[in-house]
Amino acid sequence: MKPEGRCTGLYLRSSTQDQNLESQQRALLDWCSKQGIFNYELFSDHGISGAKESRPALNQLMGRVERGEIEQVIVFSFSRFARSVSHLLRALEKFREKGTRFLSITESLDTNSPMGMALFTILGALAELERELIRERVVAGLKNARAKGKLIGRKNVRDSDLIRKLIKSGLTYRAVSSIAACSHGSVSAEVALMKKEERELKSKQAEQEKTEKELQENGEILSVIPDPTINEN
C-alpha cells in the first residue's frame, strides 16, 4: 500500500544562469495536466552543471524519495537529471527500493512499463562498462607516468632517518612525532617500513648463508672424489 500524501516530483535543471527553465516546466506541467496529475511539486536547479552529482534541488528531491514522500519523479530528459550512466542507475535503484515511479517524457521511458524494467538490466551493463573503461584509462595513465619517470602518489615528506634513529633510541611514538615534526601515523608507517626492510634483510641473509653452506658441503664432497683423469701408478 502506498503511503498517504505522496506527491509527484517534477525535476528541472539548467546548466547556466542564462538558460531558461520555462520550456522544461511548460512541458512537464502539460504532461501532468494530460495525465490528470495536480498534486505535484517542482524541484529546480538553475545554473548548475549536469557534471555535478550533488545539487541543492536534486538532493532535496532524493531526500523526499528516501522518506517515502514522492510517488513518482518526472523529468524532461535523462540529461537534465543524471550526470552519468552510473549516477542514473543508482537513482533508479533507489526509486525501485522506495516504490517510486520514474519517467522521462523526452525519451518516453517509464520504469513502470516492461521496457522500463528492462532498463535496469541495460543500465547495469552500461554502468559496469563505464567503470571498466575508467579503470583501464587510469591504469594506462599510471603506466605511462611511471614509464616517464614520474612519481606516483603523495611525496614522502617525513624525515625517515631521524624517525628511525629516535625509535631505536627507545623514545615513544608521541615523542618521536613531536621531535620529527610529523604525525603519529607517519611514525607508525616508518616503523612498519623499517620492520619490513629488516625482515627482508634477515631473509636474504638466511638464504645467503644457506647457499654458502650448500656450496661448502658440495666442495667437501668433491674434494674426496678421485679425479678420473689422474692415473694412479
Disulfide bonds with the S-S distance in Angstrom:
none
